[in-house]
Amino acid sequence: MIAPDAPPGSPAAPAYRPPAGPVPLERPGFGAGLKAVLGGYGYLFRTPDLWPLALVPTGIALVLTVALATAGVKLAPSLVELIVKEPGTGGLWTALMAVLRVLSLAVVLVAALAISFGLAKPLSGPALERMVRRAEADLGAPAWPDVGFLADMWRALQSSLVALAFTLPILIVLGVVGLLFAPASVVVVPLQLAVTALAAAWDLCDCPLSIRGVPVAARIDFVRRNLAAVMGFGSGLALLSFLPCALLIVLPAGVLGAARLVVTLERWEATRRAPR
């Protein structure tokens, strides 16, 4: 269990008790992460009173994606011209330029998707917080003190910045490889989606922890200890990213699945550390 870092003057967090429910016999791993993704979608579909809240992050992500993708589509030809300053003539060059244009579009669209979902989470922080609290309450987790609007946005932004700092360089390198060596796109594009999904897994799993007021370093350590489960969660997100309808509500459903996964992980860790 991670002790919350509550600001001075805020209500004290209740003494931690393991959430009611079955305790896993072993530390939840890759399979638990996969199940948590599906559990988040299932919980959202079964809880219609959360649907209005779910529209907030979904709407923000859609607006940002459209805006950034539009700008990226306009920027893509310039990216190709920057790489191939003096294209040759003939059928081979024509085919090569066509492939480069397609790949440049794929790069900017993946980048737009990653940035949009990274920014949508802090911008829709209050709505996501209410959804997480509801999911945790249904699992028997203790209530946590309310977090101020600005503090909530800052903690969520910290998480998104960490994700972007690690993933953007990787996405850029993969994009350059795909542009310079067209056949590699068969591997590059799925890798870009996988990296984006793993970054989203960290970002979403971090949301329940940030609500508790846990410092970012402790949140990173929690994810490190439970890396297998988080990777399973990210793999589930990567698979669902190929389904447009599932991707549409990935933020609200994903954060609900992450809340369920974090409670399960905390339950396991709390029972292992409890005095015997």
N, C-alpha and C positions, 0 to 999 in steps of 0.2 A: 504494500500500500504506500502511496506517495502522499506525504503531508502537504496540504494546501498552503500556499503562501498568501494568506489574506492580508489586505492592506490594513494599516492601523485604523482603529475605530470601527471596523466592520464587524458584524456578528461572528462569533466564534463558530467554526465548523463543528458539527456534532461528532462525538467520539465514533470512530469507525467501527462498524460491525459488518461482518461478511453478509452480503445480500442473501436474502432467503432464496433457497432453491438448491438443486443438486450441485454438488461440488465435483468437478472432473477428477478422475483418478490420476491423470497425468497432465502435465502442462499442456494446455490447448496449443495445437500446432497448425500445420498448413491446412488440413481438412477443416478445422474449426473456423479458419479465416474464410474459406470458400463458403461454408454453411452460413456464416454471418452475413455475407453479401445477399444471399437469397432470403435470409431471415429478415433483413431490412426491407426488402421489397415487399415481402409477404406481410410484415407488420404494417407498412404504409397502406397497402390495399385493404387490410382488415380494420383500419382506423380512419374512417371518413372525416372525423372532426379535425384531423391533422392536414387534410387536403388544402384548405386555404393557406396554411402556413407553408406548405410545400410549394405553392405557386410563387412565393417570394424569391427563393434562391433560383428556382427554375427560370423565372422571368428575367432576373438579372443576368444569369448566365447566357440566356438566349440573346439578349440585347447586346451584351459584350461580344459574344461570338460573331454575331452578324456584323457589328461595327469593325472588329479587328480583321475578320475574314475579308470584308470588302476592301479594307485598306491593304491587306496582304495580297489580294488578287491584283490590285493595281501596281503593287511593288514587285511582284514576281518577274515580269519581263525585264525590269532593271537588274534584278539579281542574275538572270541569265546573261544579260549583256555584260555585266561585270566579270563573269567567269569566262565567257567567250567574246573577247573584244573584237576579233576579226574572223567571223565565220567564213568558211570556204564555200564553194559552190558544188553543185551536183546533188544527186539523189541521196547519197550517204549523209552529207551534211544536213540536208533537209530533214531526214529522219532523225538524226542526232539532235537537232535543235528542237524538234517536236517532243522528243523524249525528255529533254532538259526542261522544257516549259511545263510538261506534266509533272515532273518531279519537283520543280520549284513551287508549283501550286500545292502539291502534297505537303511540302515542308512548311509553307506559310500557314496552311490550314491547320496542321497539327499544332504548330506554335500558337496560333490564335485560340485553339481549343484549350491548350494547357494554360495559357495566361488568363483566359476568360473564367475558367473554373477556379483558378487560383485566386482571382480577385473577387469572384462572386461570393466565396465563403465569408470573408470578413465583412463585406458589404451587407450580407444578409444574416450577420451574426445573431441578432436578437431572435429572429424566427427559428434559426437552427438550434439555439439554446433552449427555447421552449419545447422543441421537438425532442431534444435529448433528455431533458428533465422528465418529460412524459414517459419516454421509453424506459428510463432508469427506474422511475416510480413503479411501473408495471412489473419490473423485474425484482422489486423489493429492495432496491438500492436506497441508501439514506439520502435525504434532501440536503442540498448544498446551499450556502448563503447566496443571495442574489448578487450578480456582478453588474457593475455600472455599465452603461452603454459604451462609453469611450474605452473603458478598461477591457470590455469584451471584444471590441473591434481591434484593439491593439494586440491582444493575445492571439486572436485569430490571424491578424496580419503577420505576426511573428512566425506563426506556423507556415503560412503561405510563402513568406520570404525564404524560410529555410528550404522548403520544397523547390522553389524556383532557383535558388542558388545552386542546388545540386543537379537539377534536371535540365535547366536551360543550356549549360555548356555541353552536356551529353547530346541533347537534341540538335544543337548547332553542329557538332562534329558529325553526327549521323547524317544530317542534312547535306553537309558538304561532301561526305563520302558518296551519298546517293547521287548528287549532282555531277561529281567528277567521274564516277564509275557507275553508269546507268544500270548494268545487270545486278548491282548490289541492292537495288531498290526492292527486290524480292525479300531480302532480309531486313533492309533498313526501315521500311515503313512499319512492319510488325514490331520491330524493336522500339521505334518511336512511340507506338501505341502502348507497348508494355512499360516503357520508362514513365510515360505520362500517367498510366494507371497506378504504378507503384508510388509515384509522387502523390497522387490523389489518395492512395491508401494511407500514407503517413498523415496527410492533411486532415482526412476524415477521422482517423483514429485519434488524432491529437485533439479534436474538438471536445470530446467529453472530458479530457484531462485539463484543457484550458479553462473550462467552466469551473473546475474545482479550484482554480487559481494556482495550479502547479507551475513552477518556473520552467522555462523552455528547456533548460539543461536536463532537468529531471524527467521531462516528457520524452526527450530524445533517449534517455537511458531506459525508460520503460519500454519504448518501442524496440530498442536494441535487445533487451532481455527476451522480448516476445517476437523476435524478427520472423520466425517461421510462420506464426499466425498472421502477421501483418503482410507477409509476402503472399500467403494464401488469399488474403482479402484483396490484395492488389491484382492477383491473377484472375480472381473472379470478376473484378472490375474490367480487366483487359478483355476477357471473353465477352462480357456484356456490352463492351464498347462497339462491338460489331453489330449490335441490334439497335437501330436508331431509336426505337420506342423506349428501350431500357435506358439509353444514354440520356434521354430527355429529362428523366427524373433521377439521375444518378446522384445529385447532391443531396436532396432530402432523403431518398431511400438509403443512400450510402452512409449518411451520418447516423441514421437510425440503426443500420447494421453495425456500424462502428461502436455505437453506444452499447449495444448488446454484447459485442465482442470484448470491449474493455471491462464491462461488469464481470463477464465470465473469467477474464484473466485476473482481475483484482480479487475475485472470489477464491481462485486457486492460490494466488500468492498470499492472501490473508490467512487462509487455513494452514498453509505450510509454515507461516511465521508465528502462528498463534502458539502460546505456551502450552505444553502438554502436561 
